Amino acid sequence: IAGLTPIRESDIESEAMTEMAPKLGGLVEFYRSPARVQWSPTGTNVPDYPKLAQLWWQYIAQAASGEATPQEALDGLAQAQDRVMERLERANVQPTCGPKLNEPRDPQYWLD
């Protein structure tokens, strides 16, 4: 398997994905569940997935290598992904299901 981005229902339901599921941290289970369409009516689409995936690996590598603490890496990832989403929102490239960001708030707001 290359890429790990299911593009067809048959991909996600394949025996190969079943075998890979324990190594993919819930990805297969998510895409096989009803939650994938509750999350977004676009199903498996993620806005600008190539850019967001690139950011994910960049920041996770910082945490894994010890270059940054896990908190620093995830804070950096969140900020970088927000910038991508802001750009997509401004450009209105996905008018029906495009990103709509909340105003920044103190993290405690979301935790309470």
C-alpha positions in Angstrom: 0.0 0.0 0.0 1.3 3.4 -0.9 0.1 6.8 0.2 -2.5 5.5 2.7 -5.2 7.9 1.4 -8.2 5.8 0.4 -9.8 7.2 -2.8 -12.4 4.5 -3.4 -14.8 2.6 -1.2 -13.2 -0.6 -2.4 -9.8 0.7 -1.1 -11.0 1.2 2.4 -12.9 -2.1 2.5 -10.0 -4.1 1.0 -8.3 -6.9 2.8 -5.0 -4.9 2.6 -6.5 -2.1 4.6 -7.9 -4.5 7.1 -4.4 -5.9 7.6 -2.9 -2.4 7.9 -5.6 -1.1 10.3 -3.7 -1.9 13.5 -0.8 0.2 12.3 -2.9 3.2 11.2 -4.2 4.6 14.5 -8.0 4.4 13.8 -7.9 5.7 10.2 -9.4 2.6 8.7 -12.1 2.3 11.4 -13.0 6.0 10.9 -13.4 5.7 7.1 -15.4 2.5 7.6 -17.7 4.1 10.1 -20.8 6.4 9.7 -18.7 9.2 11.3 -17.0 9.9 8.0 -20.2 11.3 6.5 -21.2 13.0 9.7 -17.9 14.8 9.8 -18.4 16.2 6.3 -20.9 15.6 3.5 -17.9 15.4 1.2 -17.0 12.0 2.7 -13.3 11.3 2.5 -12.3 14.7 1.0 -10.0 16.8 3.1 -9.3 20.4 1.9 -5.8 20.7 0.4 -4.9 17.3 1.8 -1.4 17.3 0.2 -0.4 20.5 2.1 -2.0 19.4 5.4 -0.3 16.0 5.3 3.0 17.6 4.6 2.6 19.9 7.6 1.5 16.9 9.8 4.6 15.0 9.1 6.9 18.0 9.4 5.6 18.8 12.9 5.2 15.2 14.1 8.9 14.6 13.1 9.9 17.5 15.3 8.2 15.9 18.3 9.5 12.4 17.4 13.1 13.6 17.1 13.1 15.7 20.2 13.5 18.9 18.3 10.3 20.1 19.9 8.2 19.0 22.8 4.9 17.2 21.7 3.0 20.3 22.9 5.2 22.7 20.9 4.9 20.5 17.8 1.1 20.2 18.0 0.8 24.0 18.7 2.9 24.6 15.6 0.9 22.2 13.6 -2.3 23.8 14.6 -1.1 27.2 13.7 0.3 26.1 10.3 -2.9 24.2 9.4 -5.0 27.2 10.4 -3.1 29.3 8.0 -3.8 26.8 5.2 -7.5 26.8 6.2 -7.6 30.6 6.4 -6.2 30.8 2.8 -8.8 28.3 1.6 -11.6 30.1 3.4 -10.6 33.5 1.9 -10.2 32.1 -1.6 -13.7 30.4 -1.3 -12.4 27.5 -3.4 -14.9 25.1 -1.7 -18.0 27.2 -1.4 -20.3 24.4 -0.2 -18.1 22.6 2.3 -15.1 24.8 2.6 -13.3 25.6 5.9 -15.0 28.1 8.3 -12.7 28.9 11.1 -13.7 30.0 14.6 -12.3 33.1 16.1 -9.2 32.3 18.1 -10.0 31.7 21.8 -8.1 30.8 24.9 -7.5 27.0 24.8 -9.4 26.6 28.1 -12.6 27.6 26.4 -12.5 24.4 24.3 -11.4 22.3 27.3 -14.2 23.3 29.7 
